[in-house]
Amino acid sequence: MEGLKNYMETVVEELLGYGMKSAECCECEICKADVAAIALNNLPPQYVAGREIYAKLNTMRQQFYVDVLTEVTKAASVVAKSPRHDSIITQEEHLKEEVTEGYQ
C-alpha cells in the first residue's frame, strides 16, 4: 500500500547508533538489522498514512524517544552478547573453501 509507514521504524533507525554505542555493540549491517528487528518486535507499531499524519507524529516523537532508546539499547545488549555476524562469516568462508576444493 502506498503511503503506509510504520513510524516506529524511522525512530528506531534514528536511535540505532546511540543504543548500539551505549551497549558497546558491533555496528556492522548484520548487527544493525538484528538490533532493529529485536527492538521493533518489542515496541508497539505506529502506522501512519499520508504526510499530514506523519508530520503530526513527528511532533510526538520526543514523547516516546526514551522508550524507543531503552528498547534499542536492550536489543543491542542481546546482540552484543551473541552476534550472528561471526557465524555468518564462518559459514561463508566454509562455503568458499568447499567451492574452491571442488574446482581443484
Buried (B, 14 or more C-beta within 10 A) or exposed (E): EEEEBBBBBBBBEBBBEBBBEBBEBBEBEBBBEBBBEBBBEBBEEBEBEEEEBBEEBEEEBEEBBEBBBBBBBBBBBBBBEEBEBEEEEEEEEEEEEEEEEEEE
